[in-house]
Amino acid sequence: MINLFFIFIIFPLSSSVEHDSHLLRRGLVQQKYLEITRPLPFANLTPSCTLPILTHEFGNTMGLPPISVDYTPPEKCSWNHVALQFNASCKGVQYDRIAAVWLDGADLLRTSTAEPTVDGVFWTVTKDVTRYTSLLVKENISLSVMLENLVDDVYTGVYRVNVTFLYYDVDDTGVPLKLKLVDDVFVDSPIRSLSLYDKPADLIMPISAYGGEGFWFRIQSDSELHGKSVAIPKNTYKAVMEICVSFHGDDEFWYSNPPDSYVRANNLTSQRGHGAYREVLLNIDENLVGSVVPFPVIYPGGINPLYWDPVVSIGAFDHPSYDIDLTPFLGILLDGKSHFLWFKVVDSLPFWLVDANLHLWVDKQCTGDCAVQAAIIDAGTPDFEMERCSDFQGLDGSYEVEMKRKSEYRGWVKSSAGNLTTTVSRELKFKNKIKLHEKGNEKKVKQKVKEEIEISVVESETGIKISHTSLKRKYPLTITTKTSKPSKEDNGTKLMLSELENEWSEKKKWGEGYSSSSSSSSLKNGQKCKGWMNVQDNVVVQGEATTEQRYSYNGEASSYSREITAANGRLINDTANYYKFASFTTM
């Protein structure tokens, strides 16, 4: 057990029913923080060159524009892989803050800070950014970093940030044939998620704001539409939208929000409502072309800050992004006109930060007056089902929401590679249930998200298969909390108990041509947390917490597993195994 006279809780809500307040932690020990992920496949190599590009102290930056510096790739440096390294440190008292790194307006990294201690905390995020090669080769563009922070007599923590690019020259010597380099990108090389696309795009167009308040769109309600009009090159043969998203304010814990009827019936002053379903919709003009139910990233001050010391939650330091294949819609985008690509967040409350990167592949043999031809074969309205039900008596009861979405889009594209038809099939299932007991002082949230995506490419005239990719993804979440009533005998002390389970799981298969064989990879990353706190006058005076995490990746070129346990701010177990089935050498 640890005494925590230096941890404060901020309760912006009127009832203990809304347990999911954001917490502010004041610690004393200098600490290194980390997010568990697998090493980059070329992490053991010496970079061909290194570019330290930004060093800045983010003090009282609330309401200020991002910090921007000029970017030009290093001269006389041979490279085909790039890693972005984000180093940060802070000491004092401060909330966790959201931050982002943009290159020429494209979102490279969405990240949260850790909450500092008096003696300081520090951490490093390393992300493979090879897929942004078309931007990284550009000269005289801007790299921007935004981290809105507030510094005054109470909140004293200043975040010190260093951003560096590491350039690698990776050879495919010794790599098995089916794992050969594809345009200088290893098929089996994603650092965290299992990207559907391994060849870097020839062009990336940011679908983002203009930068004065960050390049993200700040969405305050589900009535707001944000996006950008774009005209893509007429020789484009493939298009993928990468969506970057984070949720804050009244929607930071959207997956635990009660329905508005519950808030009104119990005369709660909380602004957190609209139920526990959110979905980011992507549209081209009036056409719905995709959607995202985001993974529930929990920030280092969320639920119980003792959980995230020193191991932060899944995705906290490197938020996942989400790919949507727009190739079947090139029949619309290649008509020579501008089209409005826009987002909305269903049932959203203030506020969401959303932007996107449009990755485009162009036919380099089609130049001058040449134009790629395309048409939509099937873009029918997706099947959509939604059910909501609630049963409350006063502060107790239950609320459940269930959603199913199914779609199939098909279109052909005629380029120098031939006339190819791309079919994108997707099925999404979402279910969330909230139960409240003991006059709302006991709360259980259980959520399941499952998604299956299949992408096939065939020759339009013969039906011969060119490629096929399938992706199955799920992320279950369970949160249980119990808060006791203030005790007069203990000077108003409240006991807060909580348990949490969160997981990101993916399985991917892909194959090419006539061959019946396929390659596969899988990722399972799960956390289990348990803790308690004694709270008096919004001050945590005692508490204990444990976090267990299991990370397992299996691919064609490597496998990696790690098990870690943290208790009361210390690592008490950390074991890892890493096997490479292919060699990496420098040229």
Summary of the structure (lengths in Angstrom):
residues: 587
radius of gyration: 24.3
end to end distance: 53.3
largest distance: 84.0
contacts: 2012
relative contact order: 0.16
helix: 6%
strand: 55%
